[in-house]
Every structure is written in C-alpha cells, then in structure tokens.
Amino acid sequence: MLSITPLQDRRGWCISFQTTGEDIKEECFDFVVVATGMYGTPFVPKFPDASKFKGSMMHAEQFCDKDMAAGKKVVVVGGGKSAIDCAVAAAKVAQSSTLLFREMHWPVPRYLLDLVPFKWGTYSRFGHATLPMHHDMGVLEKFLHTVFMPLKWLWWRIVELMFRFQFRLSGDLLPQSRLEHDVFTGGQILSYEFRDMLGEGEVTALRGSIARFTEFGIELADGSWLEADVVIFGTGFKKSYSYLSPGLYEQLDRQRDGLYLYRNIFPTEMSDICFIGAEVSTFNNILTQGLQSLWLKCVLTGQVLLPPVAAMTEATAADKAWKRSWMPAKGDRAAILQLHKMKYHDQLCEDMGVNHKRKGWNLLAEVFAPYSAADYTGLFCTNGKKDTPSWVATAFAAFILAIVAVVFLATHSRKQAVVAGIAVIAIPCMVDMLKANSKNMADMLAASLKTMCP
Ligand SMILES: Cc1cc2nc3c(=O)[nH]c(=O)nc-3n(C[C@H](O)[C@H](O)[C@H](O)COP(=O)(O)OP(=O)(O)OC[C@H]3O[C@@H](n4cnc5c(N)ncnc54)[C@H](O)[C@@H]3O)c2cc1C
C-alpha cells in the first residue's frame, strides 16, 4: 500500500498500491483498517562520523544469524530485550561481545524465586490490582487502591529484591526506575543466559553512550574507546505514516509520545479509518489484536455503537492524561498498555456486551489465576460453545454466603462457617482441575491407542 487519500465526492478512501512486477493501481474503499504493525521501521540513531567506520553496522532486526558475528569483535547498542538477545547470541561465536547501554531495564524471570510462574503474579486480577491504578475505575476500586497504596509499594520493592537476587543485579546493571513503571517501557522476560554469560566473562556489559565513530570502533562520551568489527543496534523501532496523503498526518494529530486513539483503535478526528494492532502493545499482543478485531467486527456490523465523538475524545484525553501522569516518556507511550492489558481486554469485552470475567463460577481462579488467550476461546469459536453468563459468578457468590450463614446459624461457630465457605469456594477449582486432568488423560490415552493401533 503506497498511499491513502480521502475521496473528494463522497465518504471513503482511494488506495494506491503496487504488487511486485506490476504497475501502481488505485481502488476506492468505504473503510480502511491499518494493520501495519507496531515494529515495522527499525530505528537507528545518527552518530557523528558513522560513515568513517570500516566494520559493519546493522539493526537488531537484520542480525538473524549468529554466524554473522563469528570471530568478530561485536558491540551491541541498547539495554532492552533485543539488545540482550543479540549480545548473548553473538557471544557464542564472536571474539568478544559487549553490550553498550545507557540505562538498564528490569529483567523479569519466568518464575518468581524460581518457584511461582511470573504470570501468576502479574496476569491475574490480583496481580493487576498491584499495578499503578487505572483511571477508568469505580469509586470502590479507587478507594481500595488508595487504601492499599503502601502495601502495593512494599510488594513491588519485595519483587525488586527477588529480581536483584535472581539476576544478581548490582552496580550499573541495577535499573534506576521502579519495576512497576519499568515494565511499561516494554518489559523483558529473560532467561538466566545473559546473567550466566556475564558471570563467566563471555559477555561484557558497559554503561556509556556513543560520542562518535572511528574507523575501527566507537569513541564513548567519557573519552574511552571500544574496538569493534560489528555494531548491532538494539535501539528499537519507530513508526512510519508515509502512506498518509499530505494533510492527513496533521489531521491525525500524532503527539511526541504517539497516536492517541479511542480504545487504541479509532482516531476521533477522522471517519472511516481505524488501526488494528498498529497502535497497541500488551504482554499478549496476539490476544489483544484478536479482541480488537472482534470489537471492530461488532462496530462495523452495527452490533456495537460507538459513543458520540465528544465522548470518545474525552475518553482518549483521559487515557492520555493518565499515561502522561506516570508512565515513562517514550515515543510509543500512547500505544503502551503492557500489563494493563487486563483492563483493556475488559473494556473491549464490556463494549461488546460479553462477560469480561472469564473464569465462570471459579471465583478463586477469577481473582488469582492468570488470564490467557484460552479464557477468550468462547468469543472466537463458532462451534456453538456458549459463554458463561455473568450472573453465574454472582449467583455462586450468593450461594457461598448462604452456606456460610446457614452453617453459622446451625452451629454458632464462626470457625465452622468459614471452613464451610472455603470448602464451597474450592469446589469449582477441583472441578476445573479434574476437567483439565481428565482431558490430558484422555489425550494421552488417545495418543497411546493411536501408537498401538495405527
Ligand atoms: C523482537 C520482537 C519480539 C516480539 N515478541 C513478541 C512476543 O513474545 N509476544 C507477542 O505477543 N508479541 C511479540 N512481538 C510483537 C509482535 O511482533 C506482534 O504482536 C505481531 O507481529 C503483530 O502482528 P501485526 O500483524 O499487527 O504486525 P506485523 O507482524 O508487524 O505485520 C505488519 C505487516 O504489515 C506490512 N506493512 C507495513 N506497511 C505496509 C504498507 N504500507 N503496505 C502494505 N503492507 C504493509 C508489513 O510488511 C507486515 O507484513 C515482538 C516483536 C518484536 C519486534
């Protein structure tokens, strides 16, 4: 797609496009969905005397085979996940591999203290409640967040201590920003490979910034010098809106920290165009983009009515103000949702009129179990599987209270009433576990039978 131009005589767009070996063509459409991705245009900063450098320079995106670094002195620029991945991969074959970073980000382990899966701490509603408070909350939720603020602060300091211990972070490797804010600059789930290679001296990590390039390396801002044959830039991506005809980009009103859209999908300043996946980033992008697409289908088929433009503008302004009040300043802050994906997915589900609480009558799982794409299967499947209605959870909660009350009235024992309540709450967990295990066992049985009787 080369360009999008609004039609003059009616609503809609003229799209100019070219396929390989063909002439440029034009076609008109009523509506455009931009799905050009978040990470399409590699960003490489400009440095003085870069043209004098005799070695090779590339963006992390181009470093797709570690053998490109074989026997070379490699410098990887950046402190994020891509930069660390490149430094680790290069170190396996290079003469030397140096990570040159200005600022470290918190590494996130797959298991907290090597025991509890990370997703249990952060992808659950309980984990979500420990994050900086979302602005779109009811009075009670806001009150609870405010009351528990000191506990939330303490919890994140404890998690920081765990991560410091797990990744042996000290000195320059210790991030300066708070973990609960830093996960909103991208978030990097790491294995221990980088930590171990640093310990073994197979990778070097150096805090500093580039002053200029020389023929055979890099001069740093502090005057020191780094020899290099290959420089890899793990410096992220920028957005390109070059397909928008002149004037449209200005109309979109993109800010220095990104494009603020209603539900990260619709620009309020323009009609008949929207963005799916292109202006949103979460810890489960595929699910997020799937839900966005479902939401868009509902909007385009009239099942969901968009609010008036003024209301959408107000909601977008509230998002912007909230993000700017605490999220680290970045060029893509408007798109960043990361661990607040829980709230975003809830919003999309509520707009579509489907139950956003996806764990059914399992109230414990609703609060403490991690949410994954599997919880939303019912929304995407067309095999007739019905979603659990929202009243089921409420009815079950009422049932638990009734049981507690009955046991208390019958026994006058608070202890027995609490035990009865806990036992009833635990029933759905056991049923779910049995269901999961019986499915696994059935799958295993089917696989063995298939092997025995092919
Ligand atoms: C290093 C890295 C690691 C990642 N890891 C994860 C992860 O672990 N989990 C996760 O959920 N997500 C991850 N992501 C994000 C992941 O890339 C996205 O979730 C996913 O690719 C988004 O799909 P998409 O179709 O929206 O965009 P893309 O996959 O970027 O696809 C966009 C497409 O649009 C095309 N396009 C662009 N401009 C034009 C144009 N003008 N005309 C026609 N076509 C155009 C591009 O060629 C491309 O084919 C990662 C991204 C990166 C860069």
The ligand as an ORCA input file, in Angstrom:
! r2SCAN-3c Opt
* xyz 0 1
  C      11.752     -8.678     18.620
  C      10.267     -8.775     18.825
  C       9.772     -9.719     19.704
  C       8.406     -9.828     19.907
  N       7.937    -10.753     20.785
  C       6.605    -10.870     20.997
  C       6.072    -11.840     21.900
  O       6.816    -12.590     22.517
  N       4.731    -11.915     22.068
  C       3.885    -11.110     21.394
  O       2.671    -11.214     21.571
  N       4.344    -10.184     20.539
  C       5.679    -10.040     20.325
  N       6.146     -9.106     19.460
  C       5.190     -8.279     18.798
  C       4.735     -8.984     17.522
  O       5.614     -8.606     16.522
  C       3.366     -8.539     17.179
  O       2.489     -8.961     18.181
  C       2.816     -9.104     15.866
  O       3.798     -9.287     14.909
  C       1.850     -8.073     15.366
  O       1.225     -8.540     14.199
  P       0.700     -7.489     13.159
  O       0.097     -8.260     12.051
  O      -0.145     -6.454     13.833
  O       2.001     -6.688     12.678
  P       3.271     -7.220     11.886
  O       3.572     -8.631     12.197
  O       4.344     -6.200     12.109
  O       2.765     -7.165     10.375
  C       2.537     -5.943      9.708
  C       2.535     -6.218      8.223
  O       2.149     -5.029      7.540
  C       3.003     -4.878      6.416
  N       3.034     -3.464      6.005
  C       3.614     -2.430      6.642
  N       3.442     -1.295      5.940
  C       2.739     -1.623      4.827
  C       2.257     -0.909      3.698
  N       2.445      0.399      3.548
  N       1.589     -1.608      2.747
  C       1.363     -2.928      2.857
  N       1.790     -3.663      3.910
  C       2.476     -3.025      4.887
  C       4.339     -5.409      6.878
  O       5.125     -5.768      5.763
  C       3.907     -6.612      7.698
  O       3.763     -7.751      6.903
  C       7.513     -8.983     19.214
  C       8.028     -8.034     18.332
  C       9.391     -7.924     18.130
  C       9.905     -6.891     17.174
*
